[in-house]
Amino acid sequence: MKVYRYITGKDDNAFCHRITAALNRGFELYGQPTLTFDQNKGSVICGQVITKDVDGVDYDPEMNLSDL
């Protein structure tokens, strides 16, 4: 099964740690990150797609993809 996640958040240290943790759990970056400016919050919002191949697991819409 291929897992797809799109992680978003304020472009800060916490966001980088979320991506780093996912990479260390076997996810891979997919494509370029996206950036936008949230004028109401006065901050840059970043998004990054990550994917992971998980062998021996069938997709179930109830599964928590963050736990894979």
C-alpha positions in Angstrom: 0.0 0.0 0.0 1.2 3.5 -0.7 0.5 6.1 1.9 0.0 9.8 1.0 0.1 12.7 3.5 0.1 16.4 3.0 1.5 18.1 6.0 0.9 21.8 6.6 1.7 24.2 9.2 3.4 27.4 10.2 6.9 27.5 8.6 8.8 27.1 11.9 11.0 24.7 13.8 8.0 22.6 14.8 7.0 22.1 11.2 10.6 21.0 10.3 10.5 18.5 13.2 7.2 17.0 12.0 8.7 16.5 8.5 12.0 15.2 10.0 10.1 12.7 12.2 8.1 11.4 9.2 11.3 11.0 7.2 12.8 9.0 10.0 9.7 6.7 10.0 10.3 5.9 6.3 8.3 8.5 4.5 9.8 10.2 1.5 9.4 13.8 0.2 7.2 14.0 -2.9 7.4 17.1 -5.0 8.3 20.6 -4.0 7.0 22.2 -0.8 4.3 24.9 -1.0 4.4 28.2 0.7 1.7 30.8 1.3 1.3 33.8 3.5 -1.5 33.9 6.0 -2.2 37.6 6.3 -4.5 37.2 9.3 -1.9 35.3 11.3 1.1 37.2 9.8 3.0 34.0 9.1 4.2 31.8 6.3 2.3 28.5 6.0 4.2 25.6 4.5 3.0 22.4 3.0 4.8 19.2 2.0 3.6 16.0 0.5 5.2 12.8 1.9 4.6 9.2 0.8 5.5 5.8 2.1 5.2 2.3 0.7 3.9 -0.1 3.4 4.2 -3.8 2.6 1.7 -6.3 3.9 -1.0 -3.7 4.9 -4.3 -3.2 3.1 -5.8 0.2 3.0 -8.6 0.9 5.4 -10.3 4.3 5.5 -10.4 4.0 9.3 -6.6 3.8 9.7 -4.6 6.6 11.1 -2.1 7.3 8.4 0.1 9.3 10.8 0.8 6.1 12.7 2.3 4.2 9.8 
